[in-house]
Amino acid sequence: MIYRNVKRSEAYHGLSAVARSALIEVLDRYTGINNGMIGLGVRELAYELGCTKDTASRAMRELDDAGLVVPMKVGVWRGRRATEWRLTFHRCDVSGDLPNQNFPQRESMSQSDEKDANAKS
């Protein structure tokens, strides 16, 4: 589930379509008790999204830069261990960190129309 404050945030609306799809894949793996231990590698993500590994990697980097997910343990190719992720808008089950609920909200259409009207006056 994507909370309303996340969906309406500038961080979410700044994401590409691939990064939004990647967020849904991370959310799909969240069980309610594994935040901070959500295993998802770029190869698996590329398979799920039907894209290249580079595109999947850029999508996860976008999510990290936006502050919606952060890596907890970086994956290892030789050890065949995927990176473990944490959704920042849910409580972390590893460290106990509280969720981030303070995402700057995107302007609604009516607010941006009002600003345009005031700027023309």
Number of C-alpha atoms within 10 A of each C-alpha: 8 11 11 9 16 20 15 17 17 16 19 22 15 14 17 14 11 17 22 18 17 24 20 14 15 20 17 11 14 20 9 11 12 18 25 25 20 23 22 20 22 21 16 14 22 18 12 13 17 11 13 14 17 12 17 25 17 16 24 27 16 21 22 17 13 17 16 20 21 18 19 17 16 13 17 11 10 6 7 9 14 18 18 19 24 26 25 19 19 19 19 19 15 13 10 10 12 12 12 14 12 10 18 13 16 18 12 9 8 9 11 12 12 11 10 11 10 9 8 7 5
